[in-house]
Structure formats: C-alpha cells, structure tokens
Amino acid sequence: MSNPQHLQYTKEHEWLTAAEAGVSTVGITEHAATALGDIVYVQLPAVGDTVTAGETCGELESTKSVSDLFSPVTGEVVEINEDVVSDPAMVNADPFGNAWLIKVRVEATDTLLSADEYTAFIGG
C-alpha cells in the first residue's frame, strides 16, 4: 500500500489529517504497523488530555515489542478510537482507515512530511 497523499507524516511513523474545524485525526502508518507485527495492546491518552508535538502520548504493544506513540501535534484530545483499544489488531488490518487512534484540537504541529517525503524517508 502506498502512503495516502492527503495525509501528512512524521519521522516517528504517525500520520495526520488536515484539520477540519480545528481537529485532526492521528494514526500510525502501515510501515509502522508492519514493523511492529501483530499489535495486541493499545494505550491512548484520555479525552481532555493535552498532547505535545514530538512527545510520547501513548503506546502500542505487539508480539515483538512495545513502541511509543508520538503526537505530531500539540492540542487537546477530543476523541479516542475505542474500537482500536478493544481490538488492537485493527491497526494491522487498516492503519490508514478505521484504525485511527486519536482526534486532537490542534494548537501547533511538529515538523511534518508529505506522502512523497515520508516514502523517501522509509526508503520506499
């Protein structure tokens, strides 16, 4: 799967939608999901928490390892994907779709990459 052109990316392998009404959706890339292997546990910040661009805001655990989730934006978490918390394997099955992780009311962003820049970064 190629990296969707309408998203922006981080070097920590998160993706971000353009803000709609000030809110962006965050998830991890297919590259990250594949590298992690079968994801068995997802820990996300709570609704109302403030996340900071470039800092850890959660954790993904797979059968291989535990990986930190980094926030690509600074802002308030307005929604978390409870379906992913209940069924972490969704992240492996649909990382760019139904397996989004959090929605954040954006105050600031970290350095973000275009789809082409991210693809070059991961060597694709």
C-alpha positions in Angstrom: 0.0 0.0 0.0 1.3 3.4 -0.8 1.1 6.3 1.7 -2.1 8.3 1.1 -1.3 11.7 -0.5 -3.8 13.6 1.5 -2.1 12.8 4.8 1.0 14.3 6.5 3.6 12.2 8.3 6.2 12.2 11.0 9.6 10.6 11.1 8.2 8.6 14.1 5.7 7.0 11.6 2.5 8.7 12.6 0.0 10.2 10.1 -2.2 13.2 10.5 -5.2 14.5 8.6 -5.6 18.2 7.7 -7.6 19.9 10.4 -11.3 20.1 9.9 -12.9 22.6 12.2 -9.6 22.7 14.1 -9.5 18.9 14.7 -7.0 16.5 13.1 -7.1 12.7 13.2 -3.8 10.8 14.1 -2.8 7.2 13.4 0.3 5.1 12.7 1.4 4.3 9.2 1.3 0.9 7.5 5.1 0.8 7.6 5.0 1.1 11.4 2.2 -1.4 11.8 4.1 -3.9 9.7 7.4 -3.3 11.5 5.6 -3.9 14.9 3.9 -7.1 13.9 0.7 -8.3 15.4 -0.5 -5.5 17.7 -2.1 -6.8 20.9 -2.4 -3.7 23.1 -3.0 0.0 22.5 -2.8 2.6 25.3 -4.0 6.1 24.3 -4.4 9.4 26.2 -7.7 10.2 27.7 -10.2 12.6 26.2 -9.4 16.0 27.6 -5.7 15.3 27.9 -3.3 17.7 26.3 -0.7 16.2 24.0 2.5 17.9 22.9 4.0 17.7 19.4 7.0 15.4 19.3 6.3 13.9 22.8 5.0 10.5 23.8 1.2 10.3 24.1 0.6 6.5 24.1 1.9 3.1 23.5 1.4 0.2 21.1 2.4 -3.3 22.1 2.9 -6.1 19.7 4.1 -9.7 19.9 7.5 -8.4 19.0 8.0 -5.2 21.1 6.5 -2.1 22.7 6.6 1.1 20.8 5.8 4.7 21.9 3.2 6.7 20.1 4.4 10.2 19.5 2.0 13.1 18.9 2.5 15.1 15.7 0.6 18.0 17.2 0.1 20.0 20.3 -3.5 20.2 21.5 -6.4 18.7 23.4 -7.5 15.1 22.7 -11.2 15.3 21.8 -11.8 11.7 20.9 -10.1 8.3 21.1 -10.8 5.3 19.0 -12.4 2.9 21.5 -12.7 0.2 18.8 -8.9 0.1 18.5 -8.5 -0.1 22.2 -10.9 -3.1 22.3 -9.5 -4.7 19.1 -5.8 -3.7 18.7 -5.4 -6.0 15.6 -7.4 -3.4 13.7 -4.2 -1.3 13.5 -2.6 -4.1 11.4 -5.6 -4.6 9.2 -6.5 -0.9 8.4 -3.9 1.6 9.7 -5.0 4.4 7.4 -8.7 3.9 7.8 -10.8 2.6 10.7 -7.8 2.1 12.9 -7.2 5.8 13.5 -6.0 6.4 17.1 -6.9 9.9 18.4 -8.5 13.2 17.3 -6.9 16.3 18.6 -8.0 20.0 18.6 -4.7 21.3 17.1 -2.8 24.3 18.6 0.5 23.6 16.9 2.2 20.9 14.7 5.6 19.2 14.8 7.7 19.0 11.6 5.6 17.1 9.1 6.4 15.3 5.9 4.4 15.0 2.7 3.5 11.5 1.5 6.4 11.6 -1.0 8.8 12.8 1.6 7.7 10.1 4.0 8.0 7.4 1.3 11.6 8.6 0.6 12.3 8.7 4.3 11.4 5.0 4.8 13.3 4.0 1.7 10.2 3.3 -0.5 
